[in-house]
Structures are given as C-alpha cells and as structure tokens.
Amino acid sequence: MAIYRHENTSIYYEDSGEDLPALLLIAPGGMKSALSFWKGTPWDPREQLKGRYRIIAMDQRNAGSSTAEISEKDSWHTYTADQLGLMDYLSIPRFHVAGMCIGGPYCLGLIEAASDRVISGTLFQSIGLDKNRDAFYAMFDDWAHELKSKMPEVSSTAWAGFRENMYGGNKVLFNVDELFISACTTPLLVLMGDDLYHPRSTSLMLSKTAQNVELIESWKEGKSRDDAMIQCLQFLQRND
C-alpha cells in the first residue's frame, strides 16, 4: 500500500512507475474523491493510457484510504498542497493532470499554484456553480456525516467553516475565478458536463474563456466515446 505522509496527513496513491511522461489523475466522487471511482466512469484513463504515461492516481484527504485532520481553514488550497506534495515526494517536476467532477477545480487550482509544473489539464465534466449551491452543500454534509463519529474533536465551527470555504462564494469553478481562467495559457481539454453537479454552462464558460482550450461535447457512449478517447490521447501527446 503506497502512502505519502506529511505531518498529520496520510495520502494513499498508486503509481505505475514507468520512465514516461507523468499524468496525475484526480478522481470523481465529490468530497469522497478516491481512485476507485475511475472504475465507474465512461472510461478509465488508467487502462486507456497504460504503457503510454506514468499514471499517478490518488485518494483525496479523508476519502478512500487517505486521512487528515479537519480545520476551519481547510479549503481548495489544502488539497492543492496535498497534490503538489505527492508529486514532490515522487520527484516529478512536471506533469499532466486530468480530473473528473471535483477534479476540474482541482486541476485548475494546480495550474494556478504551479503553472510552471503543469503541462496540460484535462477536465472531464467539471463541477460548477449554476443555481445548484444547495446540492454541493448537501454533498459536503453527506461526506461530513460519515466522518463526524470518527472525529469527535472537530468542532461544528470547523465543519461549517470548511464547508463554506469549499462551496460558498461566487466563483463558478469554486476554486479559481474567471479572471484567472481568462489569463490561463496552459493547454486545456474540456469534456462537456450535462447534469446538476456538472452543468453544461461550466464547460461552455471554460471553452469560451480560457486562452488555449479544446472542447469535446459528446464523449460517453459508442463511437463518440471511442473518438473522445483518441482525442484525449492526441491532446496529451501534442503537449508532451
């Protein structure tokens, strides 16, 4: 079991280990984002890109097999620090990143924090704010409910502060603002979202706002799925 430890945080990860360009995968699942969720997606990049990239997949803190303390100061930047810390631990200076669902804001947070290290970002149906804030609060509450019995030392103030840091405010992508997105020159590939948590409006905003972006509208089934898999691989290879 591969574990990256930093202070009171323990991050579970898998590393395919080849001497190839590196790709950090950030799984769907909302606050429960864990690498096992890739098995239930339209396609699993770990299988699709096997032998072509060094694949690093991880469970986010307090999801899957990863653990960490909870603080009212926790927010998106806390996860960014975990992600960059893992890549430092593995001595990987530059890497591609691909994320689904909550992985969309995580990818952009990595680009904002370390644009010199992130080669490209692939965003599968990113979450976004579009008259759906209550759904994200409920998602956080569901995740927190499962943890509270294991963490009686965490105050209600800490849980509330963390929740608001994640899903309060007016940023469409929660983690970064549109000013950053409009200035972003890192190559982005956006695969369209189309539901409550992953609204089309978010994918379209990204495709119209970022400077170096490609959009795939249909990618989940049949020939569209097969074509999108090829496009994703070609996008990565063009930017290696």
C-alpha positions, 0 to 999 in steps of 0.5 A: 500500500503506497502512502505519502505522509506529511505531518498529520496527513496520510495520502494513499496513491498508486503509481505505475512507475514507468520512465514516461511522461507523468499524468496525475489523475484526480478522481470523481466522487465529490468530497469522497474523491478516491481512485476507485471511482475511475472504475465507474466512469465512461472510461478509465484513463488508467487502462486507456493510457497504460504503457503510454504515461506514468499514471499517478492516481490518488485518494483525496484527504479523508476519502478512500484510504487517505486521512487528515485532520479537519480545520476551519481553514481547510479549503481548495488550497489544502488539497492543492498542497496535498497534490503538489506534495505527492508529486514532490515526494515522487520527484516529478517536476512536471506533469499532466493532470486530468480530473473528473467532477471535483477534479476540474477545480482541482486541476485548475487550482494546480495550474494556478499554484504551479503553472510552471509544473503543469503541462496540460489539464484535462477536465472531464465534466467539471463541477460548477456553480449554476443555481445548484449551491444547495446540492454541493452543500448537501454533498459536503454534509453527506461526506461530513456525516460519515466522518463526524463519529470518527472525529469527535474533536472537530468542532461544528465551527470547523465543519461549517467553516470548511464547508463554506470555504469549499462551496460558498462564494461566487466563483463558478469553478469554486476554486479559481475565478474567471479572471484567472481562467481568462489569463490561463495559457496552459493547454486545456481539454474540456469534456462537456458536463450535462447534469446538476453537479456538472452543468453544461454552462461550466464547460461552455464558460471554460471553452469560451474563456480560457486562452488555449482550450479544446472542447469535446461535447459528446464523449460517453457512449459508442463511437463518440466515446471511442473518438473522445478517447483518441482525442484525449490521447492526441491532446496529451501527446501534442503537449508532451 
